Amino acid sequence: MRVVGVDACPGGWVGVVLGDAGVERAVQADTLQALAAQTPTAEGFGIDVPIGLPVDGVRAADVAARRFLGVRRSSVFATPVRAALEAGTHAEASAIGRRLTGQGVSRQAYALARSILDADRWVAVAGAPVWEVHPEVSFAVLLGHPAHTSKKTWVGLQERLGALEDAGIALGPLPGAGRAGPDDVVDAAAAAWSAARLVRGAGISLPDPPELDPATGRAVAIWA
């Protein structure tokens, strides 16, 4: 088995490649298509980015993940509608969001528009199954409870690294990670753990059962 967990990072994407014997390597690329080309034998991808964009309203996946995470619910942002992500400015995106959903678009969410739209294009042509994951959901499953502190803190980072090591995912120097930050790599590793579960037919979805994207028929959920 070989899977890849992927997270956005400065300049594009970072992936952690996980095989039967553990972490194999890290990869990095400007686009998901280029990253996938470096891992042609992957049997599945777990990616920390929304897949299945709403036309209006709020995704059930985001609501379910916030409920599941409790004290860490603020880590899940409401996925903007497609028209807002395609807007030329944050102000325009927020105006579209308020018109279609009743709420604006956060700067954090709009800053991820390029990554979200890259994923939206790539999923349609990916050569292996792709699951949307949220690292904090994955860590909550790994730990048996939501993480106690933010991954931006030393204690929080160690809590997550320990959970990964207990699951057989030891992160070494990983020179292929390049310019990715520590939290990016840790999140990609958590995404790989979830992808491995899903390839084996295990895992959970939020919500359960998933919503269906009316445009594509694809299941829309956050998986772990």
Secondary structure, DSSP 8 states (H G I E B T S, - for coil): -EEEEEEEETTEEEEEEEETTEEEEEEEESSHHHHHHT-TT-SEEEESS--S--SSS--HHHHHHHHHHGGGGGG------HHHHT-SSHHHHHHHHHHHHSS---HHHHHTHHHHHHHHHHHTT-SS-EEEB-HHHHHHHHHTS--SS-TTSHHHHHHHHHHHHHTT------GGGTT--HHHHHHHHHHHHHHHHHHTT---EEEEEEEE-TTT--EEEEE-
